[in-house]
């Protein structure tokens, strides 16, 4: 298991790999060939950025059995797919901005899959070979705009509506991970990725039958029951077993 970070050191943006509590700078492309340099930093010497720069973010809706039950919805027969813009991404410790256009905004902790190589028409059996690693996402959603305008993209596309991070973890099994969210120290969501309706392999295989996935692209895989409204001043901490914590505060619309 390895942890890869994208950070800012001074005016330079670099990728690093975590070695104990230190960050070793990487030279090259983390998705193909790279070398480890002799440049080593402490965490408090850098600013952690979102861990990758995707060409696209693909979301999966209604993908936990408990969430489907809570919403009195039917179990989907195929993945429910939507897109979020790359401009919605922020990193851990950056603020979520509550938009002035909305009166009802929710959070949704999700396992995020980071693609490692060009992916098209892959089978279930081979799908995980195309994954670079996993991180945590918070799929922030304007619920009132979903209803008003119809397409999910409108309510999910605001700037700051996708905290991601803090790093990408490789070498873990995505099929049995505890996933949770705390809102102001109260646990509001807790489940396990084994409760997904569509697992990571089936999601990748399905999406790759529609569109080509590229290195760094992110798939957010759905949220368990308990997603609630957020408010200005909230502190949100999303956690996934073997990955870590994603922490963001909420600011009023500006």
ZIZI-V647330 format. One line per field, one symbol per residue. ss: DSSP state (@ for helix, = for strand, . for the rest). phi: phi as a letter, one per 40 degrees, with the letter a starting at -180 (. if undefined). burial: 1 if it has 24 or more other ideal C-beta (glycine too) atoms within 12 Angstrom, else 0. A space follows every 10 residues. Layout:
ss->???
phi->???
burial->???
//
This chain:
ss->.========. .========. .=======.. ...======= ==@@@.==.. ......==== =..=@@@@@@ .........= ====.@@@== .....==... ....==..== =====...=. ......@@@@ =========. ==@@@@@@@. .@@@@@.... .========= .......=== ===..===== ==@@@=...@ @@@@@@@@.. ..=....=== ........=. ....====== ...======= =...
phi->.bbbbbbbbg bbbbbbbcbf bbbbcbbhcc cababccccb bcdccbbcbd cabccabbbb cfbbdccccc cfbccccadc babbcccccb bdgccccccc cbbabbbaca cbbbcbadba fccdcbdccc ccababbbcc accccdccbg ccdccbbcdg cacaicabbb gbcccabcba bbbfgbcbba aacccccbcc cccccccccb bccbdgcbbc bhbcchdbcb bdgcbbbcbb dgbibbbabb bcdb
burial->0111111010 0001111100 0011110001 1000000010 1000011111 1111011111 1111111100 0000010011 1111010111 1101111110 0100111111 1111111010 0100001101 1111111111 1110110000 0111111111 1111111111 0101001011 1110000111 1010111111 1111111100 0011111111 1111111111 0001111111 1111111111 0000
//
